[in-house]
Amino acid sequence: MVVTDGGSLNASTLIISKSGDSSNTENSEFYGLNAAVLVQKGSEATIKDTTIKTNASGANAAFATGENAVINVSNKLPQLEIHHVV
């Protein structure tokens, strides 16, 4: 999922899975390349009660990059988790 150009995302009770290795680990570390949820400049995501699973090199679970990029994550249910596997 990519939120860009001043966009917004409101999501709840999802299962988000990301596989496939990054083509450039440096860009993954600094710009969120290959992230399961990527929020870019001037955009916002609110994610509630959601499982995010990544199983790939350079695949962050949730990543915000650029000025005024915001991610709000909250999980009220104990069985829901955020996973990041390198």
Phi, psi and omega in degrees: 000132177234128176247120187216174175055042179075016182283172176221150179228130170238114184227146176211155178049049176252163165240115181250124180238139179229127174228170181098122184289154177288147175277347182206101185295329178296317177292332175293319182289325186257334186234359176083012176309130176079012178287151176293319175232120180239124178244123185253174185326125174074012183243164183217141174231136172240119185236123183236143172046053186230145174261128175241119181239129173236142179218067183198155176293130178074015182257091175292153177290305180221136186216130174247134180220142179095164182298132178061028172272128187227136171235127173247123181233131174214139178230120179266338183267126186295339182278351180267135187221162169250125181247143171223116180246127178257000000 
